[in-house]
Amino acid sequence: MTELIVTNFNRNFTGVSATAAAVARTQAAQFDMVLAGQPLPGCPDPVSPAAAMRLSRTPAPGRPFVIWHVRRNPEMRAALWARDVLRLPVRIVFTSAALRRHSALPRWLISRMDAVIATTERAAGHVPHVRAVVPHGVDTARFFPARDRTAAWADTGFPGTAGLATVGRVRPEKGTDRFIDAMIALLPYHPGLTALVIGRAARGDAAFLSTLKSRVAAAGLSGRILFPGEMAPDALPALMRALSAVVQLPRYEGYGMAPLEGMASGVPFVATDQGYYRSFAGQGACGVITEGNGAAAALHDLLCDTRRHTAMSRAARERAEANFSVALEADGIAAVYDRLWSDG
């Protein structure tokens, strides 16, 4: 008998996949949960969407229906098919992080949800049927500080004695070009520092990536600003705890997990005022919010002040545990499920 279907229909491991995986690992111990679609690291093996629909025919004892928790358009469509066409005992919960108005199709799909969970107060203003605001959380058991950051960096195999990274898709919206600008300005003053662009470029952004690499080469920094591409989810925690700072400079971000994963790893961040970054920063205790063209100066000041860097690293871990753990997120989501089940 099944209580909960968690969907993941995207073959690529995206930011949405990462947040879904972190919660689903916790939910697997809370509910009779089934993952439908594509695998997620550390989660039960998935079943097909068709199998998920078959499992939804008979809810678990004491449950009036099976909850489908969806996060993407194709997943909403499949859940609506199960509920409205096949007339299965299903209710649908959608998580929304967007900080701007959805286009017509997702607006219609979201309007058909039984409950919406917004990740921030701002996101709640862009969607209907909001039952709760539940910020995404980080798995503090997977992301934790290094005992020796220098040794951890050496273990990564990347050159230099310390590292910075930006994590996410390589495209203008994510501000990858801003990161490159900041690194070109910063690295000459920090000879042992290596900068990493962790993420892949879609086919449509291949020319953008090529331009960035050309700018790095022209600056004579091809050996110090590296483009390793996408990193396997299981390899990311070890890299995060080896960094001296996480640098995220997007022009738009709905939520943004990279600074939070860094915080749990005892790593402060420098970021533009997007997503939920200002809330993560704790009034500057854990991270620095800056304009894109101010990132190099902010990083230089942080890296040159060992005492401040140590204090921010400690505060970052403490804030991630106390305010942004995945356990807190899972509890907030479970409260929404319980209200739905209670209402029948």
N, C-alpha and C positions, 0 to 999 in steps of 0.2 A: 504494500500500500504506500502511496506517495503523498506527501504533504506539499512539496515545493519542487517546481521545475525552474532551474536557473538556465537561461539561454545564452549561448555564445556562438553566433553564426558566422563570425568573421574569421577567415583562415589566418589573417595576419595578427600578430600580437601587438595590439595598440594600447594606448593609455586606458581606454575603456576596458580592454581585456585585463589589464593589470589590476584595475580597481575591482572588477568582477571576481577575479581569481582570489584576491586577498580576502574578500568577504565570503566567497563560497567555501574556502578552506575552513573558515570558522563555522559557517552554517552547516557544513557536513556533520559536525558534532552536535548541532542543535536540533536539526530536523531530519525527517526522512526525505532527503534531497536527491534529485536526479539532475545531472548536467546534460543539456541537450545541445547538439551541434558539434563544435570543435573543441579539442582538448584545452584545458587550462592547467598550468603547472601546479602540482600538489593537490589537484582535485580528483574526484572519482572519474573513472573512464566515462566518456560521454555516450549517450544513445542518440539515435537519429531523431529529427523532429517528429517523424511519423510514429516512432516508438514512444516518444514523450506524450503524444496525443492518446495512444492506446493506454498508457499508464494513468492518464487523467480521467479515464472512464469511472474509476472507483477510488474515491478519496480515502485517505487513511481514516481509521475509526475515530469518531469524534470530530472530524472535520467535515463541514458541509460542502467544501470544494477544494480543489487543488489550486494553489497560487502559482502563477507564472510570473517570474520577475524578468523583465525585458529591459534592454538598454539601447536598441537600435531599431531602425525602421523595419527591416525584414523580420526581426523578432516580434515586433508589435503586430505585423501582418499575420504571422503564423499563430500567435496567441488569439487574435481576433477570429481567425478561421476556426480554431478549436472551440471558442466560446460561442460565436454567433452563427456559424454555419453548421458545424457538427453538433452544436448544442450540448457540449460537454460541461460538466460541473467545474468551471474554471473561473477564476478572477485574475485580473492582470494588474501588476504593479510595474510602473515605469520610473526609472531614475533619470533625472534631467540635471545637467550641469551648465547648459547653454546660458550665456549672458546676453543674448540677443534674440529677437523674434524668429521663430522657426519659419521655414517656407511652408507653402500651402499643404503639401502632403503630410509632413510630420505634424503640423498643427491639427489636421483632421484626425490622424491616428492617435495623437495624445488626447484629443477630446473624447475618445472612446475608452480610455483607460479607467479602471475602477479606482485606482489611487496613484498619485504621483508623489515621488520623493524628490525634493529639490536638494542639491548639495550645498547651496548657499541661500541667504536671504534674497540676494539680487536675482538668482536663478528662479526663485519662487515667483517673482513678478512676471515671468514670461510664459508660464504654463498654468492650465486649470487643474482643478481636483487635487491640489497639494494637501496631503495629509500630514506631512512633517518636513522639516529641514534637518537633514542629517549629513554633515560633512563627511567626505571620504576620509578613511583612516589608513594608516600604514601598519604593516605587519612588523611590530617591533621585535619579534623573535627572529625574523629573517634579516632585518636591517638593524645592525647594532654597531657600536663603535669599535674601532681597532685598538688593540692594546698598544701597538706601536705603529703610528701612521706611516713613518718612513719605511719600515719593513714591509708594511702592507702594500705600499706603492711599488717597492722593488719586486714584490711577488707578482704584480700585474704583468711584468715583462715590458712595459712601456719605458722609453728612455727618460733620463733626467732623475731628479731626486724628489720631485713632488709634482702633483698634477691638479688641473682644473678640468671640468667637463660641462658641456651642455648636452641635454638628453632630450631627444624627440625627433620627429620628422624634420628633414632638411627642406625648408621652404620659407619663403618670405614671411608668412604669417607667424611662424615660430621665431623669427628674428635671428636666424642662423648667421645672416650677414652682419648683424650687430655684434654677435659674439666674435666673429672673425675680426672686425674692426677693433674691438676691445683687446683682443689677444695680440694683434699687430702692434698696438700701442703699448701694451703691458710687458710682453716677454723680454724685450731688450733690457729691462731694468731688473729682471729676475732670471739669471742665467740657468738655473737648475730646473725651471718650471716647464712642464709640457702641457699642452692644451688638447683636449679630445672633443671631437664632434661625434657623439654617439647617436646613431639613427640613420635611416636610409632616406633617399630621395625617390619619390615616385617618378615615373617616366616623364611626366609633364614638368618636373622640376630638375631634370638632368642638366639643362643648360645653366640653371641657377647654381647647381653644385659645381659645374665645370668652371664657372666664373669665380666662385669662391676659391677653388684650388689654384686658379691662375693668380689671384691676388696674393695668396699665401706664398706662392713661388716667387712672385715679383718682390715680395718683402724679404726673401731669403730665409723663410721660416718653415720650409716644407718638412724638415726633420723635427720640428717642435710643435707644429699645429697639425694634428693627425686626424684622419677620417676613417676610423675603424669600421664604420657601418653599424648595422643593427647588432645588438648584443643579446645573447640568449638570456631569458629571464632569470635562470638559475645562476648565471654568472654576474648579474648586475649588483647584488649586494656586496660582493667582495671588492668590486671596483668602487662602489660608493664610499665605503669606509676608508679607502685608500686616498680619497681626494682631500685637498685642502679647502676647496669651496666648490659648490654647485653654482652654475651661472645660467640663468634662464632669462632671456630678453625678448619675449614675444611681443608682437603687436596686438595679438588677441589670444586669450587663453580662457577656456571655460572654468577650469579648476586648477589643474596642474599638480601632478604628483611628485615630480623630480625633486623640488626643494624639500618636500616632506620626507621623502625617502632619504635624502641627505641628512636632514635633521635627526631622524631616527638612528642614523649612522654616526652621529656626533660631528656633522659637517655643516658649517654655516653656509648661507647662500647670499648671492647678489642677484637681484631680479628687477624687472620693470613692474609697474603697478597693474598687473593683470591677474586673472584667476582669483585664487584665494590667498595670494602671496602676502598681502599686507596682514591678514589675520595670522598666517604662519609666523610672521616676523616678530610678533610679540613686542611691538614698539621698539624694534631695533635690537632686542636681546638675542635673537636667533638669526636674523638676516637683515640685509640692507636693501631698501627699495630705492631705486634710482631711475633717472631717465636713461634711455639707451646709450646716449653719448657720454654718460657719467660713469659707466660701468668700470672702465679701466682705472680711473682714479679711486673709485670705491674699493676695488680689489687691491690696488697698491697699498692703500691705507690699512686695510685689514691684514694683508700678508706681512706688512712691516711692523705690526704691533702684536707681538707674540702673546702678551698678557690678554689683550682684547680677544684675539683669536681663540685662546684656550677657554676664556669665559663664555664666549658665544657657542663654542662647540659643546660645552657642558650644558648650557641652557637649552640648546637645540634638542638634545636628547631628552632632557627632562620635560620639555614642552610637548614633544611628540608623544611621549608616554602618557602624560597627564591629560592632554586635550585632543589628540588626533590619532589614537590607536584604532586599529581595525576592530578591536573588541567593542569599543564604544560605538562604532558605526554599525556593527552587527546587532548590537542591542537596540539601537534606534530603529533599524529596519524591522527587527522582530516585533517591536511594539506596533508598527503599522500592520504587519500581518495579523497580530492578535486582535486588533480592532476590527479588521475585515472579517475574520472568522467569528468573532463575537456578534457582529451585526448580522451574520448569516447571509 
